[in-house]
C-alpha cells in the first residue's frame, strides 16, 4: 500500500518479469508438441513481445485428456464444498497479491494503461473468482413433489469438460467470468486465450495450482484460433464451449458444435450499443457517459456506446461537451505513464482496420467533428485518438459495423418513435442507454430497447450480481451473477420408488 507508481517504477518491473509463454497442462508447463512458437510486437511500442507456444490439435488433445481425467477422478467435483470454497478464495487472494505483476503482463499483451490493468482488470478478476468461490457451499439440489411412495431428487450436476475461448480486450476479467462459475460448478476447464493475450491466463493457472486447485482442473492452451480454438470446439470429449468474441467467429463455433458432439455453446458476441439522449437530458452527464462509454479501453469494448442517438436540437451542444471530455478528462498516453487512461490498440492490423473503416465512413458522407486519427506514431505503438462523426444516418457503415475503436457515430432524431426505430435497427442487442429527465419515458423507452442490459441516465454500471449478455446476434447465455452457473450445469433426476 502507498506505492508511488511512476513510469520508472513500471519500467523496472517490466525489466524484471519472467514471461512464461508455454501451455499449462495437468499442472505443469509444456511446450507445443510441434515445437512452434509465436512472437508478436508489443502494441504499446512495437518492440518484440513474449514468445508463446503455438498450439495445435495435439496440444488440445493433451489438455482435454488431462481435464477429463481430473473430472472422472472426482478430485475436484467430489471435494467437500467448504474445501473448494477455501481454495477458490485463496486463489482470489493470490491474484490480488500478484496484482502488479498481472497488471504488467496484461499491459505488455494488450497495450492498455498499466494503472487500468491494476485498478480495474486485476481487481475484477479477483472479485470474480471470489464471488463464485463464495457460492460453492450455497448451491442446493431439489426434491420434486411426488406421491408418498416415491422421492424424486433433482440434482444440479457439472457438465464435465468445458472449453473456454476468450478475447484480448479484457483477458483477465472475461477469463474470470468463465473460470469462476465453471470451476465452482465442479467442471474441469481448458482455456484457449486469444493469441494476443495469453500471459495472464498462464499466470492465473499457475496461481490456481498454488492455491490448491488440483492438477488438470484448469488447463491453458495457447495459439491461433484456427489451430487451437477450432480443434477445441470440434473436440468430441469437450462438453461445452463458452466463447466471447466476434459474431463472425461465434457462428463458426456453433457450427463446430453441431459438426462434433452437439456440445453446449454459450456465446457473448459483438455489439453496436446505442446511447440515446433526449433534449431534456442532463447534457453534462450524457456527454461524460457517451465519451467514457465509447472511448474507454480505446473503444475495444463489446458493449461500447458507439452509436450516439441524439435529439437534433441538442446534437451540436452535446458533441461539443463530448469533445471537451475527450480532450480534457480522458488522457491518451503511453501505457506505462501513470497519467494514461487509455492506451494503444491491440495490434497494427487492427489499427489499420479501424482507420480503413473511418475512411470508408467519410466516403459515405460521415462528417468528422473531431479526432479519430492516428497519434503517437513516433512511439512505434498503435494509437488512435477518440473521435466523433456527426449528422450520420443509421445505414452508414460506421453506424452499423462494430468498429472496436474509439469512434462514436452521432445520429440525430426528431421524435421518440424515430429514436426507437433507429435504436433497434441493428443485428446486435448487447446493451443500450437512455438519457432523459422524464422517468415515464425513461422506463417506457428502456423496456422497448431490445438488448441484454439497458442503463437509465448512466452507462456501463454493473456488479457481479447482474447478468451480462446479449440478444439477437450479440449471442446468448449470461456471464456474471448466480445465473452464470446454470449454463455450466445440467439437471439430473434420481427417482426412488418405495414399496
N, C-alpha and C positions, 0 to 999 in steps of 0.2 A: 504494500500500500504506500501511496505517496511517491511513487516513482515519477521522475520528471522525464517524460518522453520527448526526446529531441530526435532530430534526424540522425545525429551522430550515434545516439543510443541504438536506434533501429538498424543502422548500418553495421554496427558492431555485432548485434545479434545475428543479422543476416550472414556475416562472415563466419560466425561460429557454428552455424547449424549443420547438422547431419541430414542430408537429403536422401531419404530412403525411397527408392522407386520400384522395388521388386514386389511381386504379388505377395499376399499374405494368405496362406492356405493351411488349414489344420494347425493353426497356432504358430506357424513359422514362415519366414520369408523364403520365397523361391523365385529364381529367375525364370523367364519364359523357357519352355521346353525347346523352342526353336532357337533360342539364344539371341533373338532380335530385340532391339530396343527402340525407343522413341526419344528424340530430343527436339524441343521447340523453343523459339525465342521467348524471353520474358516480355509480357505485354507492357510493362512499365518503362523499359529502356531498350528492348531489342537484344539484350545480352543473352547468351546461351542459358537455357533453363535446365531443370533437372533431367536426369536420364531415367526413363521409365521402362519397365518390362513391357514388351509388345506381345500381348497375349493372343492366343488363338483357341480353336476348339479343344485342343488337348489340355490347355490350362483350365478352360471352363469345365471340362470333364473331371479334372482332378479336384477342383473346388466343389463341384456338385457332389462328387463322391464323398468328400470329407463332411460336407453339410448333411448328406443323407445318413452317413454312419453315426454322426453325433445325434441326429434326430432319432434314429432307430434304437440307439442305446439308451435313450431316455436320460442321458447325463444332465441335460438342462430341463427338458419339459417335465420330468418327474421329480425335480428338486423341490424341496419344501418352498412354498410361496414366500415365506419370510426370508429364507436364504437367498432366493432370487432377487428379492427387493434390495437386500443389503448389497449385493454385487452391483446391481444397476445404479444404486445411489453412490457407491464407491467409484464407479465408472464416471458418473457425472462430476464427482469431486475431483478426479484426476484430470478431467477436461479443463476444469477451472484452474487447477494448479499449474497446468501446462499452457495456460491461455496465451501468453506472449509468443511462445513457440508456434502454437497452432495458428495464431493470427498472422505471423510472418510467413508460414507455409502457404496459407490461403492467399496472401498478397503476392507472393512470388508467382503463384499459378495464374491468378485471375486479374491482378492489377488494381484491385480496389484499395482504398486507403487503409493502411495497417491499423489505424485507430478505429475505423469502422469494423474491420475484421475482428478486433479485440472486443470492442464495446457492444457490438451487435451480433456478429456471426458466432463467435465463441460462446457468448452468453446464452443465446437462444439454442445453440446446440446442447449445451449442458442442461439448460432448463427442460429441453425436450426429453432427454434421456431420464432426467429426474422425474418428470411428470408421469412417464409411463412406468418407471420403476415404482413409483408410489401406488400405481394401480394394480400391481401384480397380486397383492393379497386382498384385493377388493373386488374380484371377479367371481360371480356366483353362477352356479347351474340352476336349473328349474325343475320343479315337479309339475307335470301336466295334470289337469283334472281328469280323473278316471273313476270308474266304479270301485266298490270296496274290495274287489277281488283282483285288482291289478295296481301296479305302480309304474308310471312312465317317467323316467328320468330323462330330461333334455339337457345334454351336455354341450358346452361350447368348447370345441377341440381345435388345436392348431392344425394348419393345413399340411405342414411338413417342411419342404424346402422352398424358400421364397427367393426369387431373383429380383434384385432392386437395381434399376438403371437410373442414375441421377445426373443432373445437368451441371454446367460450370458456373452459373450465375450466383448461386448461394449454396455452395457444396456442403458445408458443414450443417447448415440449417436443414436442408432438404434430406441429407443423409439421416439426420436425427428423426425427421418426420417419418421415414421408412423404418429405420432400425428400431426405434423406441417401441412402437406398437407390435411390430413383427416379432421381436425377441421377447417382449413382455408376454405375448400370447403363447410362447413356447416353441416357435419355429426356429429353424436354422436359416441363415441368410448367406447368399452370395451377392456381394455388391460389386457392380460394374460402374465406377465413376466415369465421368467424361475424361477423355484423354488429356484435355486441357487442365484438369483439376483433380489430380489423384493423390497429391501428397497428404492432405489432411485425412482422406479416407484410410490410407495405410496407417497413419499415426493413431487414428481412432481405434483401429483394430488392435494395435499394439497395446493401447491403454485398456481396452476391454479385457484382454487376457491378463494384464497386470492386476485388474480389479477382481479377477476370479472367474470370468466367463470361460467355460470350458472350450478347449481347442475344437475347431470345426463348427462352432455355432455361428461365428461371424468370419467370413472369408472375403477377401478382396482380390479381384482380377482386373488388371489394368490393360488398356489397349484401345484400338479403334472400334467404333461401333459395329462396322461390318464384320470385323474379325473376332470380336468378343461378345458384344451385345446381341448380335444376331444368333450365334450359337447358344447363348444363354436362353433367349426367348424361344428357340426351337427345341430346347433340350427336353427329352422325354421323361426325365426324372426331376424336373422342376414343376412344382405345383401351382406357382403363381408368379406373375411378373408385375411389379409395381414400378411404373415408369413416370418420370417427369421430364418433359422436353417438348419438342415441336409437334404440332398436329400432324405434319407430314410423316414423321417417324412413328408417332403413336398409331397411325393407320397401319404401318408395317408391322408393328408389334402385335396388333390384333390379328393380322394375317398369319404371323408366325405361330400364334397360339392355336389358331384353327388348323394350321397345317400339321401341328405336332400332336399334343395330347389333350387339346381343349383345356389348357390350363387357365386358371383365373387371370384376369387382367384388370388393373386399376390404372387409369391414365389421368394425369394432370398436365394439360397441354397449353396451347398458346392463348393469347388474348389481345383484344383491342378495346380496352376498357374506356367507357365514356364517363366524363365528369361534366355534369350538366349544371349550368349557372343561370338562374333567372335574374331579372333586373332588380328584384328586391333583396338579393342576397348581400351578405357582408362581403364586399369585393376583396378586402384585405385578406380575410380568412380563405376565400376561394382562390385567390392568387397564390397564397402560400401553399395550399393543398395541391393545386394544379402543378406548381413548379416542383415541389418535392416529390409528388406522386409520379411525375413523369421523368424527372432528371436524376433522382437518386439512383445510385449504382450505375451511373452513366446510361440510364434508360434500359439496362439489361435486367428487367423485371417482368415476369409473365403477366402480372396484373397492372402494369404501369398505366397511368391515366393518359394515354397517348391521344385520345380524342376529347378535345375541349368543345363541348356543345353549348354555346353561349348565346343568350338573347341578344339580338342585333344591336339594341340600344346601348348596351354596355360593353360590347366587344372591344372597342378601342381602349376604354379606360381599364378594363381587366387585363388586356395584353400588356399595357404599359406597366401595370403593377407586377405582372409575372416577370417582365424583363428586369425590373428593379430587384426582385427576389433573386433571380438567377445571377445577376451581376454583383449584388451586394451581400447576399447571405449564403450562397452556395459556392464554396471555394473549390475550383478545379486546380489540382496541383499534383506534383509527383507523389505517389502513394506513401513514401516514407516521410513526407513533410507532415508534421503533426497538425498543420492547419488544413490539410486536404479533407474535403468532404465528399468529393467524387474524384475518381482517378481515370485509369486507362480502360479502353475497351479490351475484350479478351484476346484478340489477335488481329494481325494485319488484314487477313482475308475478310474477317467480319467487319472491320472498319471500312474497307473498300466497298463491301456490300451496302453498308449504311449510307456511305457517300453516293453510291450509284442510285440508291432509292431516293435520296434527296434530289439528285439531278433529274431523275425521271419525273418526280413530283413537280419540279419547276417547269419542265417541258409541258406538263399537262395544265399549267396555269396557276399552281400554288404560289402564293406571294410571300416571300420571306419577310418577317417582321424584324428578326434579329437572330444572330448566332447560327448554329448548325453547320459549323465549319471545322476543318482540321486545325488543331492548335498544338503547340509544344512539339512540333515535328523535330526540332533540333535535339530532343532527348532520345530519339530513336524509338519512342513508345507510340502507342495507338490512342490518341486523344481527339475527341470531338466536343466542341463547346455546346452547351444547351441552346436550343433554338426553337422558335415558333414560326409556323406558317399560318397565314390568316385568310379569311374570305374564301375558305375552301368549301367544296361540296363533298357529300359523303360517297360519291362514286369515284373520287380520285384515289390513286394507289396509296398515297400517304395516309389516307383516311381508312383504308381497308386492310392493308397488309401489316403484319406485325413487324415493325422495324427493328426492335430490340436495340435502340439507340436513343440518345437524349433529344428527341424531336417530337414536338407537340403540334398536332393538327387542329386548328381552331375553325369550327364550323358554325356559322351563325344560324339562328332560327327566330321566328316571329311569334309563334303560338305554342302552347303546351302540347297540343296534338302533333304539331310538326316536330317538336323536340323528341317526343316519344317514338315517332316513326324513325327518326334518324338513329336514336339510341339502339333500337332493336334490329335495325337493318345491318346485320353483321353475322358472319358464321360463328362468331365467338360468343361466349357467355360466362366469362370468368368473374368479372367484378364491375362495379359502377358506383356512381355517387350523384347526389343531387344537392344543390345549394339553393336554399330559399328560406325566407323568414315565415312563410305561410306553411304551418305544420300540417294542415289538411292536405295541401298539395304535396308536401314532402312525403307523407305516408302513401298517398294515392300514387304518386309517381314511383316511389321506391318499390312498391308492390308490383308495378307494371314493368319494371326493368327485368328482363329475362337473364339473370346472372346469379352465380352462386353466392356472392357477397355484395351487398349494397350499403353504402355509407350515407348518412344524412349530415350535411354541414361539417364533414371531416373526410379524411381519406387514409387508408392503409392502417387503421387501428385494429388490433386483434390481441387475443391471448390464446394460450393453448386450450382454453375451454371452448373456443369457437372453431367449428369445422371449416376447412378450406378446400375448394374445388369448384368445378365449373359445370355449366350446361352446354348443350349443343356441341360444337367442335372444340370446345375447351376441355372436353373429357368427362370422366365420371369416376365416382369413388371420392372419398374425402380423406385428406390429411388433417392432423391435429384433432383434438378433442377425444372424448371417450368413444365416439363413433368410428374413429380410425381403426380401433382394434377389431371391429366386426369384420372388416374385409380380410383380415389375416386368420380368420377362424371359420369353422363350419359347425353346424348344429347336428348332433348325433342323438337319436332317440334310443334309449335302452328300456325295453318293456319287460316287466316281470309279472307273470300271472300266478296268483295264489290258488291253492286248492285244485 
